[in-house]
Amino acid sequence: MNAGIIILKDGSPCIAFDEALPGPVEYVQFSTEDSLIKLIFKDKNQKLTNNENNSGKILEYPLDYRFRELIELTGAVHVALVRKGQVVEMKEVPVVFVETVTV
């Protein structure tokens, strides 16, 4: 799975993936300490979880300053699925600011 950090034409921050995620993203955790982000999913019982069993995916590189500023300004980010160069699914989700993203 590949992920890209992009800014949409309207200036909104977006995280784009080339494969479907394990479930619907409920929100994004953003670490104010090291600029890492983690996508948080709902489990199959529709309970919000934050454990390692496919409930979260950490992007393993810190965000650049411009993208970080946008997330802090908007408090939201789009999550998109891209196939063959076309966006096939996109959802805006809130960002939850935490000191450190948990693994």
Backbone hydrogen bonds in HBPLUS format (Angstrom, degrees):
<---DONOR---> <-ACCEPTOR-->    atom                        ^
c    i                          cat <-CA-CA->   ^        H-A-AA   ^      H-
h    n   atom  resd res      DA  || num        DHA   H-A  angle D-A-AA Bond
n    s   type  num  typ     dist DA aas  dist angle  dist       angle   num
A0018-ASP N   A0002-ASN O   3.24 MM  16  5.74 143.0  2.38 151.1 155.0     1
A0004-GLY N   A0016-ALA O   2.78 MM  12  5.10 149.0  1.88 146.3 155.1     2
A0016-ALA N   A0004-GLY O   2.81 MM  12  5.10 164.7  1.83 153.5 157.2     3
A0006-ILE N   A0014-CYS O   2.90 MM   8  5.25 171.1  1.90 154.4 157.3     4
A0014-CYS N   A0006-ILE O   2.90 MM   8  5.25 141.5  2.05 167.8 160.6     5
A0008-LEU N   A0012-SER O   2.83 MM   4  5.21 161.9  1.86 161.1 159.9     6
A0011-GLY N   A0008-LEU O   2.79 MM   3  5.19 160.9  1.83 119.8 124.2     7
A0078-HIS N   A0013-PRO O   2.94 MM  65  6.22 173.4  1.95 144.2 146.4     8
A0015-ILE N   A0078-HIS O   2.81 MM  63  6.22 156.5  1.86 154.0 158.8     9
A0080-ALA N   A0015-ILE O   2.88 MM  65  6.20 164.1  1.91 150.1 153.8    10
A0017-PHE N   A0080-ALA O   2.82 MM  63  6.18 156.9  1.87 153.3 159.4    11
A0082-VAL N   A0017-PHE O   2.78 MM  65  5.97 167.9  1.79 172.2 175.9    12
A0026-GLU N   A0040-ILE O   2.77 MM  14  5.81 167.0  1.79 160.7 165.3    13
A0040-ILE N   A0027-TYR O   2.95 MM  13  5.53 163.3  1.98 175.0 169.9    14
A0028-VAL N   A0094-PRO O   2.99 MM  66  6.39 156.6  2.04 154.5 162.1    15
A0096-VAL N   A0028-VAL O   2.75 MM  68  6.06 163.0  1.78 158.3 163.6    16
A0029-GLN N   A0038-LYS O   2.79 MM   9  5.05 166.0  1.81 156.9 157.0    17
A0038-LYS N   A0029-GLN O   2.93 MM   9  5.05 149.7  2.03 140.1 146.5    18
A0030-PHE N   A0096-VAL O   2.88 MM  66  6.09 156.3  1.93 154.9 155.6    19
A0098-VAL N   A0030-PHE O   2.91 MM  68  5.95 170.0  1.92 151.0 152.9    20
A0031-SER N   A0036-LEU O   2.90 MM   5  5.35 176.0  1.90 168.4 169.5    21
A0035-SER N   A0031-SER O   2.90 MM   4  5.06 135.7  2.10 140.1 146.4    22
A0032-THR N   A0098-VAL O   2.85 MM  66  6.20 160.3  1.89 163.1 169.3    23
A0033-GLU N   A0099-GLU O   3.20 MM  66  5.45 141.9  2.36 141.7 145.6    24
A0063-LEU N   A0035-SER O   3.10 MM  28  5.56 161.1  2.14 134.6 137.7    25
A0059-LEU N   A0037-ILE O   3.08 MM  22  5.89 159.2  2.12 152.8 158.9    26
A0039-LEU N   A0057-LYS O   2.88 MM  18  5.15 161.3  1.91 143.2 141.9    27
A0057-LYS N   A0039-LEU O   3.00 MM  18  5.15 142.0  2.15 132.5 143.7    28
A0041-PHE N   A0055-SER O   2.71 MM  14  4.83 164.7  1.73 145.5 147.1    29
A0043-ASP N   A0047-LYS O   3.15 MM   4  5.70 176.6  2.15 152.4 151.8    30
A0046-GLN N   A0043-ASP O   2.94 MM   3  5.32 153.1  2.01 120.9 122.6    31
A0054-ASN N   A0052-GLU O   2.89 MM   2  5.69 133.1  2.11 108.0  93.8    32
A0068-ARG N   A0064-ASP O   2.96 MM   4  6.17 162.3  1.99 157.8 163.7    33
A0069-GLU N   A0065-TYR O   2.91 MM   4  6.14 159.1  1.96 152.6 157.5    34
A0070-LEU N   A0066-ARG O   3.11 MM   4  6.40 156.3  2.17 145.0 150.8    35
A0071-ILE N   A0067-PHE O   3.02 MM   4  6.33 160.2  2.06 153.6 158.3    36
A0072-GLU N   A0068-ARG O   2.98 MM   4  6.22 162.8  2.01 153.6 158.4    37
A0073-LEU N   A0069-GLU O   2.89 MM   4  6.05 149.2  1.98 146.6 155.4    38
A0074-THR N   A0070-LEU O   2.86 MM   4  5.99 167.6  1.87 156.1 158.7    39
A0075-GLY N   A0071-ILE O   2.77 MM   4  5.37 154.3  1.83 142.0 150.0    40
A0095-VAL N   A0075-GLY O   2.94 MM  20  5.22 149.3  2.04 133.4 127.4    41
A0077-VAL N   A0093-VAL O   2.93 MM  16  5.60 157.1  1.98 159.8 167.4    42
A0093-VAL N   A0077-VAL O   2.86 MM  16  5.60 171.2  1.87 156.7 157.1    43
A0079-VAL N   A0091-LYS O   2.77 MM  12  5.40 155.5  1.83 152.4 159.9    44
A0091-LYS N   A0079-VAL O   2.98 MM  12  5.40 151.0  2.06 142.0 151.2    45
A0081-LEU N   A0089-GLU O   2.81 MM   8  5.16 158.9  1.86 149.5 153.7    46
A0088-VAL N   A0081-LEU O   2.89 MM   7  5.81 163.9  1.92 160.2 165.7    47
A0083-ARG N   A0086-GLN O   2.89 MM   3  5.37 159.1  1.93 157.0 154.7    48
A0086-GLN N   A0083-ARG O   2.94 MM   3  5.37 164.9  1.97 118.5 123.5    49
